[in-house]
Every structure is written in C-alpha cells, then in structure tokens.
C-alpha cells in the first residue's frame, strides 16, 4: 500500500466519521429537551462534522488531482468562524425572549443579572 493510498483512506475515514457525527447531531436535535441544549447539539457537533467532511474532501482532491482548493479552505474557515457565533446568538435571543429552560435545569444565574425587576 502506497502513501497516497493510505492518505486517501484517511480522507475517506474522515468523511465517514463526519457523517456519523452528523447523524449524532441530528439525534441530539430531536432528543434534547430545550432550545439551548438543541442549539448546542446543532452548533458543536454539526460544525465538527462539516469541518471533517470538507477537510476529507480537501485531502482527497489534493492527492488525486494535485491542486489545492481555495473554495474548500474558505468553506472550512467560514463554517469554523460563523456556526458557533450563530448558535450563541440564537441562544442569546431565545433567553432574552424568555424562552423557558428545561425543567431539569437547576440554576439560572443569568436571570438575576438580566432581569433584575423579576425575582
């Protein structure tokens, strides 16, 4: 087995692992109790799966065709920078709109800071 074949198998493994993580993210979106934990499942694991899939495709095209795809690199950078920020902003907007936490949540330390008039 040559080095190119080994690296190509690594790229295939990354894409396969990315699809498994994406399925786990989808299951988390369905099973988790509130918008805050669902947003966590959507942003963290989905970001990881997209990054691994794009990185696997980047490695594949680099080895088979011999060129470096700037579009894939920009996609990796764009997803890495925007997805966690978007998830944070969705959770922040939900909290300020007073979407309730899950019943299993024990503490809400931010409530006394943001909503001082309510107790």
C-alpha positions in Angstrom: 0.0 0.0 0.0 1.5 3.3 -1.0 1.5 6.5 0.9 -1.1 8.1 -1.4 -3.5 5.2 -0.8 -3.0 5.5 2.9 -3.7 9.2 3.0 -6.7 8.6 0.7 -8.1 6.1 3.2 -7.6 8.7 5.9 -9.7 11.1 3.9 -12.4 8.5 3.4 -12.3 7.8 7.1 -12.7 11.5 7.9 -15.7 11.8 5.7 -17.3 8.6 7.2 -16.6 9.9 10.7 -18.1 13.2 9.7 -21.3 11.5 8.6 -21.6 9.6 11.9 -21.1 12.8 13.9 -23.8 14.5 11.7 -26.3 11.7 12.5 -25.5 12.0 16.2 -26.1 15.7 15.9 -29.5 15.1 14.3 -30.4 12.7 17.1 -29.4 15.3 19.6 -31.6 17.9 17.9 -34.5 15.5 18.3 -33.9 14.1 21.8 -32.7 17.1 23.8 -35.3 19.0 25.9 -35.0 22.7 25.2 -33.8 25.2 22.7 -30.5 25.8 24.5 -29.3 22.2 24.5 -30.6 21.7 21.0 -28.6 24.7 19.8 -25.5 23.2 21.5 -26.0 19.9 19.6 -26.6 21.7 16.3 -23.6 24.0 16.5 -20.9 22.0 18.1 -21.3 18.6 16.5 -22.6 19.8 13.2 -19.7 22.2 12.9 -17.3 19.4 13.6 -18.9 17.1 11.1 -18.9 19.8 8.3 -15.3 20.6 9.1 -14.2 17.0 8.9 -16.1 16.4 5.7 -14.6 19.4 4.0 -11.2 18.5 5.2 -11.5 15.0 3.9 -12.7 16.3 0.5 -9.7 18.8 0.6 -7.2 16.0 1.2 -8.8 13.8 -1.5 -8.7 16.5 -4.2 -5.2 17.5 -3.1 -3.9 13.9 -3.6 -6.0 12.7 -6.6 -6.0 15.9 -8.8 -2.9 17.6 -7.4 -4.4 21.0 -6.7 -5.3 22.9 -3.5 -8.9 24.0 -3.5 -9.2 27.5 -2.1 -13.0 27.2 -2.1 -12.8 24.3 0.4 -10.3 26.1 2.6 -12.6 29.2 2.6 -15.6 27.0 3.4 -13.7 25.5 6.4 -12.7 28.9 7.7 -16.2 30.3 7.1 -18.0 27.4 8.9 -15.5 27.4 11.8 -16.0 31.1 12.4 -19.7 31.6 11.8 -21.5 28.5 13.1 -20.6 28.8 16.8 -21.3 32.5 16.7 -24.7 31.9 15.2 -25.5 29.3 17.8 -24.6 31.7 20.6 -26.8 34.4 19.1 -29.7 32.1 18.8 -29.4 31.1 22.4 -29.0 34.7 23.5 -32.1 35.8 21.6 -34.1 32.9 23.0 -33.0 33.7 26.5 -33.8 37.4 26.2 -37.2 36.4 24.7 -37.8 34.5 27.9 -37.9 31.0 26.4 -38.0 28.8 29.4 -35.2 26.5 30.4 -35.7 22.7 30.6 -37.3 21.6 33.9 -34.1 19.6 34.6 -32.1 22.8 34.9 -31.2 23.6 38.4 -29.8 27.1 38.3 -30.4 30.2 36.3 -27.6 32.6 37.4 -28.1 35.0 34.4 -31.8 35.8 35.4 -30.7 37.9 38.4 -28.4 39.9 36.2 -30.6 40.5 33.1 -34.0 40.6 34.7 -33.4 42.5 37.9 -37.0 43.6 38.3 -38.2 40.0 38.4 -37.5 37.7 41.3 
